[in-house]
């Protein structure tokens, strides 16, 4: 018996679900250009400024698995609406924050709201679209909106800060959240697990203790190096990850059921999706700095240029799903996506210090391949998941993306930083302060305080050293994607099993009792 097909109501509901997804993804980058204005107004310390920027992503990553499991229990639509209220209230508080501490607290609550909204939107897509072909198209739209939101957030913040005050970057959330609160109850049916079992409270702190130290360490290593605190943070995260996995395997009602991984295709989808985000964020670490610090673009100019590769992303995901639906083997299409992205890295490896169009072309090619992979892997993961566990599956997929992105920045960032430091130490003029050998930004600041010819020489050497580092990291990224290509062909040789394959006996018994 074929699954029921979605109609106009469901597609309209999808458009409504894209509102919170767009805003949550935009909030990752919406402070890129607002930080100077915030610093002038609230005068935060250096540590406070870092937390203003990072606390949102940390809280979001730490709570994804918890919120996904809660959504399965209380209902994804209900959690979506609760998250919309929290996100809207926190946006209002952030916009009118009169101290750095208040803004940090508001950003933390925004992270809590984002952690409820992201897995809820994807889980609701799974419940709205039962027909596999329609679900694949809907997930293609979801993937394109999520990716595009990060790029759009930085541009919107630049425009708003240019013409209004910094709080306006948060107020744009309010109309969308209000619209969501009105339309979601009318268009989106409730969905939840009818027999979820007891909520495992111990898994919540264990999941956060596993995720937060790992994300923190991976985010800091590219800029600070393998210093003892960051290495210890990684070790602590890995220890708690082991404890979390043991708890999920032994608890009567785990936060993330191990049975999810018995659905053929779910584990490979999470793994390959994380590798795709590894490449996406690893490349962005360099291209954003290249546009501003190497080419000398203003922040807003750099953001507008970075939008150019995103123009084609909107059509790549739906086109990819259409190719698979016409009979192309999923493994071959995913492998092709990784190879295309590897080609983007190879283009970046050819860039010099004045190659705007080559870098934009490389970024565009890379993004196209990655978005294609992510759309297919998200569809594969949800297709291998029963609807009642869609929230947990979505949260695990998104947590994997957070890890993949942080790991990409750490690995490729460390390669680029090592090359940069080696090149600049060999080529910088005598008498240059040690701080100039650490980062491109530090070198350019030092160059501005040195006498004309010496400062110019240091700036030129620093830009060349950074570009050398970017080229080396791009070759590392291309190598990683070639490995990902082999993994895709190996892990996806067999098609996904039926969604019911990951139902365990206890869960089935609960459903029969209902």
C-alpha positions in Angstrom: 0.0 0.0 0.0 1.5 3.3 -1.1 1.9 6.1 1.4 -0.6 9.0 1.3 0.6 12.0 -0.8 0.8 15.4 0.6 -1.4 18.2 -0.8 -1.5 21.9 -0.8 -2.0 22.1 2.9 1.2 20.1 3.6 3.3 22.2 1.2 1.9 25.4 2.8 2.8 23.9 6.2 6.3 23.3 4.9 6.6 27.0 4.0 5.6 27.9 7.6 8.2 25.5 9.0 10.9 27.2 7.0 10.4 30.4 9.0 11.9 29.2 12.3 14.6 27.2 10.4 15.7 30.2 8.5 15.9 32.4 11.6 17.7 29.8 13.7 20.3 29.3 11.0 20.6 33.0 10.5 21.3 33.6 14.2 24.5 31.6 13.9 26.0 34.4 11.9 23.8 37.4 12.5 26.3 39.0 14.9 29.2 39.0 12.5 28.9 42.7 11.7 27.0 43.8 14.9 29.8 43.0 17.3 31.7 46.4 16.8 28.5 48.3 17.5 27.7 46.1 20.5 31.2 46.7 21.9 30.9 50.4 21.6 27.5 50.4 23.3 27.8 47.8 26.1 31.7 47.8 26.5 32.0 44.1 27.1 35.3 42.6 28.2 37.2 40.4 25.8 35.8 37.2 27.4 32.3 38.6 27.5 32.5 39.5 23.8 33.5 35.9 23.0 30.6 34.6 25.0 28.2 37.0 23.3 29.2 35.5 20.0 29.6 31.8 21.0 27.0 31.1 23.7 24.2 30.6 21.2 26.0 27.9 19.2 27.2 26.1 22.4 23.7 25.9 24.0 22.2 24.9 20.7 24.6 22.1 20.2 24.4 20.9 23.8 20.6 20.7 23.9 19.7 19.3 20.5 19.5 15.7 21.6 17.5 16.5 24.7 15.0 18.6 22.8 14.6 16.1 20.1 13.7 13.5 22.7 11.3 15.8 24.5 9.6 16.6 21.2 9.0 12.9 20.6 7.3 12.7 24.0 5.2 15.9 24.3 4.6 16.5 20.6 6.8 18.2 18.0 4.3 20.9 17.2 3.9 21.7 20.9 7.6 21.9 21.3 7.9 24.1 18.2 5.4 26.6 19.6 7.1 26.6 23.0 10.4 27.2 21.2 8.8 30.0 19.2 7.7 31.8 22.3 11.1 31.4 23.9 12.9 32.5 20.8 10.7 35.6 20.4 11.0 36.6 24.0 14.8 36.1 24.0 15.1 38.1 20.8 13.2 41.0 22.4 15.4 40.8 25.5 18.6 40.7 23.4 17.5 43.7 21.3 17.1 45.9 24.3 19.9 44.5 26.5 21.6 47.2 28.5 24.6 45.2 29.7 26.9 42.5 28.3 25.6 40.0 31.0 22.0 40.6 29.9 22.9 40.0 26.2 24.8 36.8 27.0 21.8 35.5 29.0 19.5 36.4 26.2 21.7 34.7 23.6 21.8 31.6 25.8 17.9 31.5 25.9 18.0 32.0 22.1 20.1 28.8 21.9 17.6 27.0 24.0 14.8 28.1 21.7 16.9 27.2 18.6 17.5 23.7 20.0 13.7 23.2 20.2 13.0 24.6 16.8 15.6 22.8 14.6 14.8 19.2 15.3 11.1 20.0 15.5 11.0 21.4 12.0 12.8 18.4 10.5 10.7 15.9 12.5 7.5 17.6 11.4 8.7 17.4 7.8 9.0 13.6 8.3 5.4 13.4 9.6 3.9 15.7 7.0 5.4 14.0 4.0 4.9 10.2 4.1 5.4 9.7 0.3 9.2 9.0 -0.2 9.5 11.1 -3.3 7.6 14.1 -1.8 9.6 13.8 1.4 12.9 13.9 -0.5 11.8 17.1 -2.2 10.7 18.7 1.1 14.0 17.8 2.7 15.8 19.3 -0.2 14.0 22.5 0.5 14.9 22.2 4.2 18.6 21.7 3.5 18.7 24.7 1.1 17.0 27.0 3.6 19.3 25.9 6.5 22.5 26.4 4.4 21.3 29.7 2.9 20.2 31.1 6.3 23.8 31.1 7.6 25.0 33.2 4.6 21.9 35.5 4.7 22.4 36.1 8.4 25.7 37.9 8.0 24.5 40.0 5.2 21.3 41.0 7.0 23.3 42.0 10.1 25.5 44.2 7.9 22.6 46.0 6.3 20.6 46.5 9.6 23.6 47.7 11.5 24.4 50.1 8.7 21.0 51.8 8.8 19.6 51.0 12.3 21.0 50.1 15.7 22.5 46.7 16.6 19.3 45.5 18.4 17.5 45.4 15.1 19.3 42.2 14.1 17.3 40.5 16.8 13.9 42.3 16.3 13.6 40.7 12.8 12.8 37.5 14.5 9.6 38.7 16.1 7.2 39.0 13.1 8.3 35.5 11.9 7.7 34.0 15.4 4.3 35.7 15.7 3.3 34.3 12.2 4.5 30.8 13.2 2.4 30.9 16.4 -0.7 31.8 14.4 -0.3 29.5 11.4 1.3 26.4 12.9 -1.8 25.3 14.9 -3.9 25.8 11.8 -1.7 24.0 9.3 0.5 21.5 11.1 -0.9 18.4 12.8 0.6 17.2 16.0 2.8 14.2 16.0 4.6 12.4 18.8 5.6 8.9 20.0 2.5 7.2 21.4 4.6 5.1 23.8 7.8 6.9 24.6 8.6 5.4 28.0 9.9 7.4 31.0 12.2 10.3 30.3 15.8 9.5 31.3 16.9 12.5 33.3 20.5 11.3 33.8 21.1 11.3 30.0 20.5 15.0 29.8 23.6 16.2 31.7 25.6 13.3 30.2 24.7 14.5 26.7 25.7 18.0 27.5 28.9 17.0 29.2 29.8 15.0 26.1 28.9 17.6 23.5 29.9 20.9 25.0 33.6 20.2 25.8 34.1 18.6 22.4 32.6 21.5 20.5 34.5 24.0 22.7 37.8 22.4 22.2 37.4 22.0 18.5 36.3 25.6 18.0 39.3 27.0 19.9 42.1 24.8 18.5 42.2 26.5 15.1 43.0 29.9 16.5 44.7 29.0 19.8 46.5 25.8 18.9 46.7 22.5 20.8 47.0 24.2 24.2 46.5 22.1 27.3 43.0 23.4 28.3 41.6 22.6 24.8 43.2 19.2 24.7 41.8 18.4 28.2 38.4 19.7 27.0 38.5 17.2 24.1 39.5 14.4 26.5 36.7 15.2 28.9 34.2 15.3 26.1 35.3 11.9 24.8 35.1 10.4 28.3 31.6 11.6 28.7 30.7 10.5 25.2 31.6 6.9 26.2 29.5 7.3 29.4 26.6 8.7 27.4 26.8 5.8 24.9 26.9 3.2 27.8 23.9 4.9 29.4 21.9 4.8 26.1 22.7 1.1 25.7 21.6 0.2 29.2 18.8 2.6 30.1 15.2 1.2 29.9 14.1 4.3 28.0 17.2 6.0 26.6 17.3 9.6 25.3 18.7 8.3 21.9 17.6 4.7 21.3 20.4 2.5 19.9 17.7 0.9 17.9 17.8 3.9 15.6 21.1 2.6 14.2 19.6 -0.8 13.4 17.6 1.0 10.7 19.8 0.3 7.6 21.1 3.5 6.3 20.7 5.7 9.5 24.3 5.3 10.8 25.9 5.9 7.4 23.7 8.9 6.8 24.7 10.5 10.1 28.4 9.8 9.4 28.4 11.1 5.8 26.3 14.1 6.7 28.9 15.0 9.4 31.7 14.7 6.8 29.8 17.1 4.5 29.6 19.7 7.2 33.3 19.1 7.9 34.1 20.3 4.4 31.6 23.2 4.5 32.7 24.8 7.7 36.4 23.9 7.1 36.4 25.9 3.9 34.3 28.8 5.3 37.0 29.3 8.0 39.4 30.4 5.2 37.2 32.0 2.6 35.7 34.5 4.9 39.1 35.7 6.1 40.4 35.6 2.6 37.7 38.0 1.3 38.3 40.5 4.2 41.9 40.3 5.2 43.6 39.2 2.0 41.6 41.0 -0.6 40.8 44.0 1.8 37.0 43.9 1.4 34.9 45.6 4.0 32.8 43.3 6.2 29.6 44.1 4.3 31.3 43.8 0.9 32.8 40.4 1.9 29.3 39.2 3.0 27.7 40.3 -0.2 30.4 38.6 -2.3 30.0 35.4 -0.2 26.3 35.3 -1.1 27.2 34.8 -4.8 28.1 31.1 -4.5 24.8 30.6 -2.6 22.7 31.6 -5.6 22.8 28.1 -7.1 22.4 26.2 -3.8 18.6 26.7 -3.8 18.2 24.5 -6.9 20.9 21.9 -6.2 19.2 19.9 -3.5 15.8 19.5 -5.3 17.7 18.7 -8.5 19.7 16.0 -6.7 16.7 14.3 -5.2 15.0 14.3 -8.7 18.1 12.6 -10.1 17.9 9.8 -7.5 14.1 9.5 -8.0 14.7 8.9 -11.7 16.7 5.8 -10.8 20.3 6.9 -10.3 21.9 4.9 -7.4 22.0 6.9 -4.3 25.6 5.8 -3.5 26.8 7.0 -6.9 25.1 10.4 -6.5 26.5 11.0 -3.0 30.0 9.9 -4.2 29.6 12.3 -7.1 28.6 15.1 -4.6 31.8 14.5 -2.5 33.9 14.4 -5.7 32.4 17.7 -6.9 33.1 19.3 -3.5 36.7 17.9 -3.7 37.0 19.7 -7.0 36.0 22.9 -5.3 38.8 22.4 -2.8 41.2 21.8 -5.6 40.1 25.2 -7.1 40.8 26.8 -3.8 44.3 25.2 -3.7 45.2 27.2 -6.9 44.3 30.6 -5.4 46.8 33.4 -5.1 46.5 36.6 -3.1 44.3 38.3 -5.7 42.0 35.7 -7.0 38.5 36.7 -6.0 36.6 34.9 -8.8 38.6 31.7 -8.4 37.9 31.6 -4.7 34.2 32.3 -5.3 34.1 29.6 -8.0 35.8 27.1 -5.7 33.4 28.0 -2.9 30.4 27.6 -5.1 31.4 24.2 -6.6 32.2 23.0 -3.1 28.9 24.2 -1.7 26.9 22.6 -4.5 28.4 19.2 -3.9 27.9 19.4 -0.1 24.3 20.6 -0.2 23.5 17.7 -2.6 25.1 15.2 -0.1 23.3 16.7 2.9 19.9 16.6 1.3 20.3 13.0 0.3 21.7 11.9 3.7 19.0 13.7 5.6 16.3 12.0 3.5 18.0 8.6 4.0 18.3 9.1 7.8 14.6 10.1 8.2 13.4 7.4 5.7 15.1 4.8 7.9 13.5 6.2 11.0 9.9 5.4 12.2 7.8 8.6 12.5 7.4 8.3 16.2 11.2 8.7 16.7 11.7 11.4 14.1 12.6 14.0 16.8 15.4 12.0 18.3 16.7 11.1 14.8 16.6 14.7 13.6 18.4 15.9 16.7 21.2 13.3 16.4 21.6 14.2 12.7 21.9 17.9 13.6 24.3 17.2 16.5 26.5 15.3 14.0 26.5 18.4 11.8 27.7 20.5 14.8 30.5 18.0 15.4 31.4 17.8 11.8 31.6 21.6 11.4 33.7 22.0 14.5 36.0 19.2 13.5 36.4 20.7 10.0 37.4 24.1 11.4 39.8 22.4 13.9 41.5 20.0 11.4 41.7 22.3 8.3 42.2 25.4 10.5 45.2 23.8 12.2 46.7 22.8 8.9 46.4 26.4 7.6 47.6 27.9 10.8 50.7 25.7 10.9 51.6 26.6 7.4 50.9 30.3 8.1 53.2 30.4 11.1 56.0 28.6 9.3 55.9 30.9 6.3 55.6 34.1 8.2 58.4 33.3 10.6 60.7 32.6 7.6 59.6 35.7 5.6 58.8 38.5 8.0 61.1 41.5 8.4 63.4 41.6 11.5 62.0 43.2 14.6 58.4 42.1 14.1 56.6 41.3 17.4 55.8 37.6 18.1 52.0 38.3 18.0 52.3 39.0 14.3 53.4 35.3 13.8 50.2 33.9 15.3 47.3 35.0 13.0 46.7 37.0 9.9 44.7 39.5 11.9 47.5 39.9 14.4 50.0 40.4 11.6 47.9 43.1 9.9 47.4 44.9 13.2 51.2 44.8 13.8 51.9 46.0 10.3 49.7 49.0 10.8 51.9 50.1 13.7 55.2 49.7 11.9 57.0 52.2 9.7 55.7 52.3 6.1 58.0 50.0 4.1 58.4 47.6 7.0 54.7 47.5 7.7 53.9 47.0 4.0 56.4 44.2 3.8 54.9 42.4 6.8 51.4 42.8 5.5 52.4 41.3 2.1 54.2 38.4 3.7 51.2 37.7 6.0 48.7 37.7 3.2 50.9 35.4 1.2 51.5 33.1 4.2 47.7 32.9 4.9 47.0 32.1 1.2 49.7 29.3 1.4 47.9 28.0 4.5 44.6 28.1 2.7 46.0 26.2 -0.2 47.5 23.5 2.1 44.2 23.2 4.0 42.3 22.9 0.7 44.5 20.0 -0.4 43.8 18.4 3.0 40.1 19.0 2.5 40.2 17.5 -1.0 41.9 14.4 0.5 39.3 14.1 3.2 36.5 14.2 0.6 38.2 11.6 -1.5 38.1 9.4 1.6 34.4 10.4 2.0 33.8 9.3 -1.6 35.1 5.8 -0.9 33.1 5.6 2.3 29.9 6.6 0.5 30.4 3.9 -2.1 31.1 1.4 0.6 28.5 2.3 3.2 25.7 2.9 0.8 26.0 -0.1 -1.4 22.9 -1.6 0.1 19.7 0.5 0.1 18.1 1.5 3.3 15.8 -1.0 5.0 12.2 -0.3 6.0 11.7 2.3 8.6 10.2 -0.2 10.9 13.6 -2.0 11.1 14.7 0.2 14.0 11.8 -0.5 16.2 12.9 -2.5 19.2 10.7 -5.1 21.0 9.9 -2.9 24.0 8.8 -0.1 21.7 6.6 -2.4 19.8 5.0 -3.8 22.9 4.2 -0.2 24.0 2.6 0.6 20.7 0.5 -2.6 20.9 -0.6 -1.7 24.4 -1.8 1.7 23.1 
